[in-house]
Amino acid sequence: MLKKLLPSVLVAFLPCYSYSESIAPYYGNTNNASSSGLTWGMAGILPDVPGLDIQNVIYSYKIQKETNDAVDVHVQNKNANGTGYVFRETDSWLPGSLTGTQINKVVPVIPNIPQSAWGQGSIDVDGNGSVTDPSVIYTYKVTPCYDPQFDPNCPGYVTPIPVIVEVNLDDIYDVTEDENVNLDNKEEIDRIKAEEEELLEKEQEEEEEAERKLRMDKALDAIDQTEIILQSEIIAAMNLTADTIATNAGYYSINIPGKEYKDTVTLLDTKLPESKSGLRNGLAQQLLHNQMVASQYE
């Protein structure tokens, strides 16, 4: 009979942990609290919601004992707010009970026990025996309006009155008395204008400096070109001198018997003509000088 009762009770309290957003009461059941051992804590077993009331404890296990032994099995929860137990059910296995026998029970719970009072749960065995395949399930009912302030539609709901903080007017910050705050708009405009003028002046100085540097670079380039030309002329003159010395070294020195030779040449015109070769050299030097001077101002 108990085996048939257990599935029907579980179905009545499904789904597990599922509840509506509505304020209407709803039911649920936990998972197996003893799945990890014969002792368990209630934290995380029951949903943490207001208005929860445990209604039943459904448990099952198999007894392991000698046939002639008497064994007591206690399924229980300690009182978290005091001494003793908020729930305790005892099964007495008398001599003659066979080992391996399974028991299934649904035990109603005293109503309106606060959820916070449900302390550590356990299955204890008194006597020479043990239990296997334990299962402990709690069914519960949740009444959201247990706390009237849960929802405005709950009976007894009181509209919250906002707490108005009294302010001491003497402690209010007065910006007009802050010497670090500039309240004069004209002063602010003048300051911004001065900063813009300073920035413009700095940009003009940078542009002038860049132009001076450019002119200096051009002058230095002209000087470098002049030095190259002068060096070329010096080298050419040195080469000409070397050639002249080498040419003169090829002549022999001889002594010509000395005597006086009377000039017999008569110049018909006392004015000598200007050398055309000299004019060309002078003109070339003047043109080169003009180009050097002009390149310094490009």
DRENMARVEX-635965 format. One record per atom (N, C-alpha, C, CB): residue in three letters; x, y, z. Coordinates in steps of 0.02 Angstrom, whole numbers, plus 50000, padded with zeros to 5 digits. Glycine has a CB too. Example, Ala and Ser with C-alpha at 12.3 -4.5 7.8 and 13.67 -1.06 7.14 Angstrom:
! residues 2
ALA506604971650390 ALA506154977550390 ALA506604983550390 ALA505654977650452 SER506424988850354 SER506844994750357 SER506455000250394 SER507044997050286 
END
This chain:
! residues 298
MET500414994050000 MET500005000050000 MET500435006350000 MET499545000050060 LEU500975006350041 LEU501425012050044 LEU501775013149978 LEU501925011250100 LYS501965007749945 LYS502305008349881 LYS501865011749829 LYS502525001449855 LYS501195010449831 LYS500745013549784 LYS500615020749803 LYS500085009749782 LEU500645022449868 LEU500495029149891 LEU501045034149873 LEU500385029249966 LEU501685032049876 LEU502255036549866 LEU502245039849798 LEU502895032749874 PRO502165036349741 PRO502155039849676 PRO501595044749670 PRO502105034749620 SER500995043049697 SER500435047649690 SER500545054049730 SER499795044249713 VAL500885053549788 VAL501025059549828 VAL501525063949793 VAL501285057549897 LEU502035060949763 LEU502545064849727 LEU502235068649669 LEU503105060249703 VAL501785065349633 VAL501475068649576 VAL501065074649599 VAL501025063749537 ALA500775074149657 ALA500355079649682 ALA500755085849696 ALA499985077549744 PHE501405085149709 PHE501815090949728 PHE502305093049675 PHE502175089449791 LEU502265090049616 LEU502685092349561 LEU502395098749532 LEU502745086949506 PRO502805103149499 PRO503515102149484 PRO503955104549541 PRO503705105849420 CYS504555101749542 CYS505035103549595 CYS505295110649584 CYS505615098549595 TYR505265114649636 TYR505545121349638 TYR505215126149589 TYR506275121049623 SER504695123949553 SER504395128449504 SER503815132049538 SER504155124549441 TYR503785138649531 TYR503225142249560 TYR503085148349517 TYR503375144349632 SER502455150449520 SER502225155749476 SER502415162549503 SER501465155349468 GLU502385167449458 GLU502495174349479 GLU501875176949514 GLU502675178749418 SER501325173249510 SER500705175449541 SER500765175449616 SER500115171149518 ILE500295178949648 ILE500295179049722 ILE499895173349750 ILE500015185649747 ALA499605169149708 ALA499225163349732 ALA499695158249763 ALA498805160149675 PRO499485154649816 PRO499915149449846 PRO500075144049795 PRO499565146449908 TYR500645140849803 TYR500845135349759 TYR501225130249799 TYR501275137949699 TYR501315124249768 TYR501615118549803 TYR502235116349766 TYR501105112749809 GLY502655112649802 GLY503265109949772 GLY503565104649816 GLY503765115449760 ASN504095101449793 ASN504455096449832 ASN505195096849816 ASN504175089449818 THR505605094549861 THR506325094749853 THR506575088549817 THR506685095549920 ASN507215088549801 ASN507545082449779 ASN507715078149839 ASN508185084149738 ASN508035072549827 ASN508225068049881 ASN508765071249924 ASN508475061249853 ALA508585073149986 ALA509055076550030 ALA509615071850053 ALA508695079350090 SER509495065150053 SER509995060350078 SER510385057150022 SER509655055050119 SER510405060249963 SER510745057249906 SER511495056849917 SER510595061149843 SER511765061149961 SER512495061149972 SER512685057950038 SER512755068249970 GLY512205055350076 GLY512375052150140 GLY511795052350188 GLY512985055450171 LEU511905049650248 LEU511385049250298 LEU511325055550340 LEU511505043250343 THR511735060650325 THR511695067050359 THR511715072650307 THR512275067950411 TRP511295077750315 TRP511265083150265 TRP511065089750298 TRP510765081350209 GLY511305095050269 GLY511095101750290 GLY510505104050248 GLY511675106750284 MET510105108550275 MET509505110850241 MET509635116750193 MET508985112850291 ALA510225119750198 ALA510385125250153 ALA510425122650081 ALA511065128650173 GLY510035125550038 GLY510015123349968 GLY509525117849955 GLY510685121249947 ILE509245114650008 ILE508745109449998 ILE508065112549983 ILE508695104850060 LEU507885117550022 LEU507255121050013 LEU507365127649978 LEU506905122150080 PRO506895129849937 PRO506965136549905 PRO506915141949958 PRO506425137549851 ASP507325147149951 ASP507335152649999 ASP506825157949978 ASP508055155650004 VAL506195156749997 VAL505655161349980 VAL505235162550042 VAL505215158649921 PRO504915168450048 PRO504495169650106 PRO503845165550102 PRO504325177050113 GLY503575163950160 GLY502935160450163 GLY502975153050148 GLY502465163550115 LEU503565149950154 LEU503635142750141 LEU503465138850205 LEU504345141050116 ASP503045133650196 ASP502845129350253 ASP502915122150232 ASP502125130950276 ILE503345118250266 ILE503435111150251 ILE502815107350274 ILE504075108250285 GLN502555103050231 GLN501935099450246 GLN502035092050260 GLN501445100250190 ASN502495088950222 ASN502605081650231 ASN503345080050222 ASN502175077650180 VAL503535074450254 VAL504195071450242 VAL504065064450214 VAL504635071250308 ILE504305063350153 ILE504225056950120 ILE504895053450119 ILE503925057750048 TYR504935047550149 TYR505595044250151 TYR505515036750137 TYR505935045350219 SER506085033850117 SER506115026550106 SER506835024250117 SER505865024650035 TYR506915017850134 TYR507575014850141 TYR507495007350146 TYR507955017750204 LYS508045003650145 LYS508054996350156 LYS508434994950220 LYS508384992550096 ILE508154990650263 ILE508474988950326 ILE508954983150315 ILE507944987050379 GLN509524983650348 GLN510034978250345 GLN510174976250418 GLN510694980650308 LYS509964969950436 LYS510064967650505 LYS510004960050508 LYS509554971050553 GLU510194957250565 GLU510074950150577 GLU509334949150594 GLU510534947450635 THR509074943350576 THR508364942050584 THR508144942550657 THR508184935150556 ASN508554940250704 ASN508364940050774 ASN508524946550811 ASN508714934350808 ASP508814951550776 ASP508994957950810 ASP508414962850806 ASP509624961050778 ALA508394967350856 ALA507914972850857 ALA508304979350842 ALA507544973350926 VAL508054983250794 VAL508394989250772 VAL507884994950766 VAL508764988150704 ASP508075000950790 ASP507665006950781 ASP508005011650732 ASP507545010450850 VAL507615014350685 VAL507865019050635 VAL507485025650644 VAL507775016250561 HIS507865031250650 HIS507575037850661 HIS507715042250600 HIS507855041150726 VAL507185044950570 VAL507245050050518 VAL507055056650551 VAL506785048450455 GLN507515061650549 GLN507415067450593 GLN507745073750566 GLN507685065950663 ASN507525079350595 ASN507825085950583 ASN507885089550650 ASN507405090250533 LYS508475092150664 LYS508585095850726 LYS508235102650724 LYS509345096650739 ASN508115105150784 ASN507835111850791 ASN508415116850787 ASN507435112650859 ALA508445120750732 ALA508995125450722 ALA508955131350770 ALA509005127950651 ASN508365132550800 ASN508285138250845 ASN508275136350919 ASN507635141850828 GLY508425130150933 GLY508415127951003 GLY508665120751009 GLY507705128651033 THR508405117151058 THR508595110251070 THR508055105651042 THR508705108851145 GLY508225099151037 GLY507745094151014 GLY507675094050938 GLY507075095451044 TYR507085091750917 TYR506965090850845 TYR506305094250825 TYR506945083250828 VAL506295096850764 VAL505675099450736 VAL505295093750701 VAL505805105250688 PHE505655088450684 PHE505355082550653 PHE505755076450673 PHE505315083350575 ARG505395071150692 ARG505725064750707 ARG505225059150700 ARG506045064750778 GLU505375054250656 GLU504965048350646 GLU505395042250657 GLU504655048350574 THR505145037450699 THR505535031550719 THR505195025250693 THR505615031150796 ASP505595021050661 ASP505365014450637 ASP505705009150681 ASP505535013350560 SER505305004950714 SER505574999650756 SER505534992950719 SER505184999150824 TRP506114990050706 TRP506164983650672 TRP506264978150725 TRP506764983650618 LEU505754974250736 LEU505754969150789 LEU506084962750764 LEU505034967650812 PRO506284958450811 PRO506564951950790 PRO506074948250744 PRO506724947450851 GLY506344945150694 GLY505944941850643 GLY505894945750579 GLY505254940550670 SER506064952250581 SER506064956250519 SER506634954050475 SER506114963850535 LEU506504953650411 LEU507004951150365 LEU507444956850339 LEU506664947650306 THR508074955550333 THR508524960550305 THR508364961850232 THR509254958250313 GLY508474968050211 GLY508334969950142 GLY507624972350132 GLY508464964250097 THR507224972250185 THR506534974650179 THR506534982250170 THR506114972650242 GLN506134984750122 GLN506094991850109 GLN505474994850141 GLN506094993250033 ILE505545000850165 ILE504985004450195 ILE504895011050158 ILE505105005650271 ASN504255012950146 ASN504075019350114 ASN503545022650157 ASN503825018350040 LYS503665028950177 LYS503195032350222 LYS503105039550201 LYS503445031950295 VAL502485042050214 VAL502325049050206 VAL502105051550275 VAL501765050350151 VAL502495056150304 VAL502355058450372 VAL502155065750370 VAL502975057350417 PRO501535067450391 PRO501335074550394 PRO501745078150448 PRO500575075250408 VAL501835084550435 VAL502245088650480 VAL501795093750515 VAL502815092250441 ILE501965095450577 ILE501605100650612 ILE501645107050570 ILE501885101850684 PRO501085110150554 PRO501095115950509 PRO501385122150543 PRO500395117550485 ASN501565126850498 ASN501795133550519 ASN502435133450560 ASN501245136950558 ILE502865128450548 ILE503525128650578 ILE503965132950533 ILE503835121450587 PRO504275138250557 PRO504675142650514 PRO505235138750478 PRO504995148450555 GLN505345140650417 GLN505875137150379 GLN506545137650414 GLN505925140150309 SER506675143250446 SER507325144150480 SER507425139350537 SER507375151250505 ALA506885136150562 ALA506945131550619 ALA507175124650597 ALA506295131050656 TRP507125123150533 TRP507315116450509 TRP508075115950504 TRP506995115050439 GLY508355112350553 GLY509085111550556 GLY509325105350521 GLY509315111450627 GLN509895102950540 GLN510225097150507 GLN509765091050507 GLN510885095550541 GLY509735087750448 GLY509345081550442 GLY509795075450444 GLY508935081650378 SER509505069650465 SER509905063550469 SER509455057450474 SER510395063850529 ILE509765051550460 ILE509455045050473 ILE509925041450522 ILE509345040850406 ASP509695040350583 ASP510105037150635 ASP509835030050648 ASP510095041350701 VAL510295025550663 VAL510125018550677 VAL510335016750748 VAL510455013750625 ASP509865014250788 ASP510015011750856 ASP509975004150854 ASP509515014650909 GLY510525000850870 GLY510534993650869 GLY511024991150816 GLY509844990750857 ASN511054984450811 ASN511524981150765 ASN511204980650696 ASN511724974150792 GLY511244986250659 GLY510964986150593 GLY511164992450554 GLY510194985650596 SER510934993250493 SER511084998950450 SER510534999650398 SER511784998250416 VAL510565005150360 VAL510075006250307 VAL510445007450242 VAL509605012250324 THR510115005650187 THR510385006850120 THR509835010050076 THR510645000150087 ASP510045012850020 ASP509595016049972 ASP509125021050005 ASP509185010749935 PRO509405025850044 PRO508965030550078 PRO508705035850030 PRO509335033850137 SER508105038350044 SER507805043950007 SER507375048050055 SER507385041349946 VAL507495054550058 VAL507105058950101 VAL506905064950059 VAL507515061150166 ILE506245066150052 ILE505985071650011 ILE505505075750054 ILE505625068849947 TYR505565082350049 TYR505125086950085 TYR504635090150035 TYR505535092450123 THR503985089850054 THR503485093450014 THR503305099850051 THR502845089050001 TYR503135105050015 TYR503015111550047 TYR502475115350009 TYR503665115550050 LYS502225120450043 LYS501745125150016 LYS502035132250025 LYS501045124450050 VAL501975136349973 VAL502235143149977 VAL501645147949970 VAL502765144549921 THR501575152250020 THR501065157450018 THR501415164150013 THR500595157150082 PRO501485166949952 PRO501855173249944 PRO501595178949988 PRO501845175449873 CYS500935179149998 CYS500645184550037 CYS500715183450112 CYS499915185450020 TYR501115178250131 TYR501295177450201 TYR501605184050226 TYR501785171450211 ASP501985187250181 ASP502235194050193 ASP501805198750151 ASP503005194750175 PRO501355202550182 PRO500895206850143 PRO501255211650096 PRO500455210750190 GLN501885213250112 GLN502245218050070 GLN502555214650009 GLN502785221450111 PHE502435208050001 PHE502715204549943 PHE502445207349878 PHE502565197049948 ASP501815209249878 ASP501495211649817 ASP500945216649836 ASP501195205649776 PRO500845221949795 PRO500315226749811 PRO499625223649814 PRO500315232249760 ASN499535217749782 ASN498875214549782 ASN498755210149843 ASN498795210449719 CYS499255209449885 CYS499175205349945 CYS498735208949996 CYS499865203749977 PRO498305205150030 PRO497905208150083 PRO498355211050138 PRO497415203050113 GLY498195217050159 GLY498595220250211 GLY499195224050185 GLY498815215150259 TYR499265224450119 TYR499825228150091 TYR499775235550109 TYR499855227250014 VAL500345238350129 VAL500375245350147 VAL500835248950099 VAL500615246250222 THR500585254150068 THR500995257950021 THR501575261150058 THR500575263249984 PRO502195259650037 PRO502765262450072 PRO502775270050066 PRO503425259550044 ILE502945273250122 ILE503025280450122 ILE503765282050118 ILE502705283650187 PRO503965285750067 PRO504685287150060 PRO504935291250120 PRO504825290949995 VAL505535289550140 VAL505845293050195 VAL506155299550168 VAL506385288650230 ILE505915305150194 ILE506165311650173 ILE506715313850221 ILE505585316950170 VAL507295314650195 VAL507865316550236 VAL507845324050249 VAL508535314550203 GLU507885325850311 GLU507915332950328 GLU508605335650314 GLU507725334050402 VAL508615341250279 VAL509255344250259 VAL509355350750298 VAL509275345550183 ASN509935351450327 ASN510115357650361 ASN510335362750309 ASN510675356450414 LEU509945368150303 LEU510105373150252 LEU510775376350263 LEU509565378350251 ASP511025376250324 ASP511675379250338 ASP512245375250307 ASP511785379850413 ASP512105368850293 ASP512625364450265 ASP512615364150189 ASP512555357450293 ILE512135367650157 ILE512085367450084 ILE512665371350053 ILE511405370350059 TYR512965368650003 TYR513525371849969 TYR513275377749929 TYR513895366849922 ASP513585383549940 ASP513405389649904 ASP513955391349855 ASP513285395649954 VAL513815390349791 VAL514325391449741 VAL514535398749737 VAL514065389149673 THR514085403349756 THR514255410449752 THR514785412549803 THR513635414649762 GLU514885408149853 GLU515385409749904 GLU516035406049894 GLU515105408149972 ASP516085402449840 ASP516695398649825 ASP517165403049784 ASP516535391949788 GLU517725404749813 GLU518195409249779 GLU518525405949719 GLU518725411749827 ASN518495399249715 ASN518805395749659 ASN518335395149599 ASN519015388849682 VAL517715397449606 VAL517235397049551 VAL517195403749516 VAL516535394849576 ASN517285403949450 ASN517265410049411 ASN516555411149387 ASN517765409749352 LEU516215416249417 LEU515535417649398 LEU515485423149346 LEU515135419549458 ASP516045426349329 ASP516035431949281 ASP516165429049211 ASP516575437349299 ASN515655429049169 ASN515725426249102 ASN516215430149060 ASN515045425949068 LYS516255436749069 LYS516715440949031 LYS517435438949046 LYS516605448349047 GLU517585437749109 GLU518275435649126 GLU518455429049092 GLU518355434949202 GLU517975424549088 GLU518105418149055 GLU518235419248981 GLU517515413349066 ILE517845423548948 ILE517935425048877 ILE518615428148865 ILE517375429648850 ASP518815432848908 ASP519465436148901 ASP520035431148909 ASP519545441848953 ARG519935426548956 ARG520465421648966 ARG520555417148905 ARG520315417349028 ILE519985414948876 ILE520015410748817 ILE520325414548758 ILE519315408148798 LYS520135420948751 LYS520405425048696 LYS521155425848703 LYS520055431848694 ALA521395427048766 ALA522115427848777 ALA522485421448760 ALA522245429848850 GLU522195415748777 GLU522515409348761 GLU522555408348686 GLU522135403548794 GLU522025410248649 GLU522035409548576 GLU522565414048545 GLU521335411048547 GLU522615420348569 GLU523125424948543 GLU523825422348557 GLU523035431948572 GLU523925419648616 GLU524585416948633 GLU524755411148588 GLU524605414848707 LEU524265406848574 LEU524375401148530 LEU524535403448459 LEU523765396548530 LEU524165408648434 LEU524295411148367 LEU524995414248362 LEU523765416348347 GLU525195417948413 GLU525865420948413 GLU526405415648412 GLU525945425548474 LYS526285410348449 LYS526775404948451 LYS526835401648382 LYS526585399748504 GLU526265400748348 GLU526285397648281 GLU526655402148232 GLU525565396348256 GLN526555408848236 GLN526905413348191 GLN527665413148204 GLN526645420548200 GLU527855412848267 GLU528575412448282 GLU528865405948254 GLU528685412748358 GLU528495400548258 GLU528745394248232 GLU528815394648156 GLU528275388448251 GLU528335397948122 GLU528385398648049 GLU528985402948030 GLU527745401748020 GLU529105408548066 GLU529685412848052 GLU530335409048064 GLU529665419148095 GLU530355405248116 GLU530955401448130 GLU531095396348074 GLU530895397748198 ALA530555393248049 ALA530635388447994 ALA530895391947931 ALA529975384947980 GLU530655398147917 GLU530895401847858 GLU531625403747866 GLU530465408047847 ARG531815406047927 ARG532525407747938 ARG532975401647929 ARG532625410748009 LYS532745396147952 LYS533145390047945 LYS533215388147871 LYS532835384247984 LEU532665389147832 LEU532695387547761 LEU533185392047725 LEU532005388147729 ARG533185398647740 ARG533655403247708 ARG534375401547728 ARG533505410547728 MET534475399747791 MET535155397847813 MET535385391647776 MET535165396647889 ASP534935386747766 ASP535125380647731 ASP535325382247659 ASP534555375547731 LYS534955386947626 LYS535135388747557 LYS535815392247555 LYS534595393447527 ALA535955396747603 ALA536605400147605 ALA537165395147615 ALA536615405347660 LEU537065390347659 LEU537585385347671 LEU537695381147608 LEU537395380847730 ASP537155379647572 ASP537235375847510 ASP537645379747459 ASP536545374047480 ALA537535386447455 ALA537915390647407 ALA538645390847426 ALA537625397847406 ILE538775391347493 ILE539485391447516 ILE539825384847498 ILE539525392747592 ASP539455379447507 ASP539745372847491 ASP539905372447417 ASP539265367247511 GLN539455375047375 GLN539585374947303 GLN540195379247285 GLN538965377247263 THR540255385147317 THR540835389547305 THR541485386047323 THR540775396147344 GLU541485382747381 GLU542085379147403 GLU542265373747353 GLU541985376147472 ILE541755370347326 ILE541905365047277 ILE542235368047215 ILE541265361247258 ILE541975373847192 ILE542255377047132 ILE542975379247145 ILE541825383147110 LEU543085382447204 LEU543765384747221 LEU544255378947225 LEU543755388647287 GLN544015373547257 GLN544455367647261 GLN544615364947192 GLN544125362247304 SER544115365047148 SER544245362647079 SER544765367047045 SER543595362447038 GLU544715373747053 GLU545195378247022 GLU545895377347051 GLU544965385547031 ILE545925376347117 ILE546585375347149 ILE546905369047122 ILE546515374847226 ILE546495363647117 ILE546765357347091 ILE547005358147019 ILE546245351647096 ALA546605361946979 ALA546805363046910 ALA547455366946905 ALA546245366546871 ALA547525372146949 ALA548135376146950 ALA548735371946970 ALA548065382046996 MET548625367647020 MET549175363247043 MET549385358446987 MET548975359247106 ASN548895355946951 ASN549065351446896 ASN549445355146841 ASN548435348246867 LEU549235361446827 LEU549585365346776 LEU550305366746797 LEU549225371946763 THR550405368446860 THR551085369646885 THR551515363546879 THR551065372046958 ALA551215357746898 ALA551595351546893 ALA551795350046822 ALA551195345746923 ASP551335351346775 ASP551485350146704 ASP552045354746680 ASP550855351046660 THR552025361046702 THR552535365846681 THR553225363846706 THR552365372846707 ILE553245361746770 ILE553885359646799 ILE554155353646761 ILE553815357946874 ALA553705349046744 ALA553935343046708 ALA554185344846639 ALA553365337846704 THR553855349746608 THR554075351746540 THR554755355146542 THR553555356546507 ASN554845359746590 ASN555485363346594 ASN556065358746611 ASN555435368846647 ALA555895353346647 ALA556445348746666 ALA556725345146605 ALA556185343546717 GLY556355345146549 GLY556595341646490 GLY557085345546447 GLY556005339646448 TYR557195351946463 TYR557665355946424 TYR558375355446454 TYR557435363346422 TYR558905356246408 TYR559605356246429 TYR559845363346437 TYR560055352446379 SER560255364346485 SER560575371046495 SER561225371346454 SER560725372346571 ILE561305376746414 ILE561915377846374 ILE562155384946383 ILE561785376346297 ASN562755385846374 ASN563055392546378 ASN563125395446309 ASN563745392246414 ILE562835401246300 ILE562905404746236 ILE563455410046243 ILE562215408146215 PRO563915409946200 PRO564465414846204 PRO564175421846206 PRO564965414146144 GLY564415425646254 GLY564135432246262 GLY564445437446216 GLY564205434446333 LYS564025441346185 LYS564235447346149 LYS563615451446139 LYS564585445646082 GLU563695457146119 GLU563135461846113 GLU562865461446043 GLU563345469046131 TYR562195460546041 TYR561855460645977 TYR561415466745974 TYR561435454145966 LYS561505470645924 LYS561125476745915 LYS560435475145888 LYS561485481645868 ASP559905478745919 ASP559225477745894 ASP559165480445824 ASP558715480945940 THR558865476645784 THR558755478745715 THR558025479345698 THR559095473945668 VAL557565478045751 VAL556845478145738 VAL556585485145751 VAL556465473045783 THR556215487745704 THR555915494345711 THR555165493645714 THR556125499045652 LEU554865496145771 LEU554135495745780 LEU553805501345741 LEU553935496145855 LEU553345499345699 LEU552995504245659 LEU552455507845699 LEU552695500945598 ASP552145504445749 ASP551595507445789 ASP551785506745862 ASP550895504045774 THR551745512045900 THR551955511845970 THR551405509146016 THR552155518845994 LYS550805508045991 LYS550255505546032 LYS550155498046018 LYS549595509446019 LEU550225493846072 LEU550145486546064 LEU549395484746066 LEU550525482746120 PRO549155480346025 PRO548425478246027 PRO548275473946088 PRO548245474345962 GLU547645474446112 GLU547435470446171 GLU547375463146150 GLU546765473046200 SER547565458846198 SER547535451546186 SER546815449146190 SER547985447646236 LYS546555446046137 LYS545875443146138 LYS545805437346186 LYS545675440846069 SER546345433546194 SER546315427846242 SER546235430346313 SER546965423646237 GLY546575435846330 GLY546515438646397 GLY545815441346411 GLY547015444246408 LEU545515444446359 LEU544835446946368 LEU544345441246383 LEU544605450746307 ARG544415435746347 ARG543965430146359 ARG544035427346429 ARG544095424546308 ASN544665426646453 ASN544765424046522 ASN544475428746574 ASN545525422946536 GLY544555435246564 GLY544295440046612 GLY543525439946614 GLY544535447046596 LEU543215439346554 LEU542485439046552 LEU542215432646585 LEU542245439446479 ALA542555427146576 ALA542335420846606 ALA542375421246682 ALA542775414946582 GLN542915424346708 GLN542985425046781 GLN542435429446809 GLN543665427946799 GLN542245434846772 GLN541725439346796 GLN541045435846798 GLN541695445646751 LEU540885431946748 LEU540255428246746 LEU540205423246803 LEU540175424646679 LEU540765419746816 LEU540765414846871 LEU540655418246938 LEU541435411046874 HIS540965424246947 HIS540875427947009 HIS540145430047018 HIS541335434047011 ASN539835432446964 ASN539135434446967 ASN538675428746985 ASN538925437446901 GLN538805422846957 GLN538385417046973 GLN538435415047046 GLN538575411146929 MET539055415447073 MET539155413647144 MET538775418347189 MET539905413647162 VAL538805424647174 VAL538465429647216 VAL537705428747212 VAL538665436847195 ALA537455427647151 ALA536725426947142 ALA536445420747176 ALA536555426747067 SER536835415247178 SER536595409047208 SER536475409547283 SER537085403547195 GLN536795414647315 GLN536705415347387 GLN536015418047405 GLN537245419847416 TYR535645420847357 TYR535005423947373 TYR534425420147342 TYR534985431047349 GLU534555414547313 GLU534015410447283 GLU533635406847339 GLU534295405347232 
END
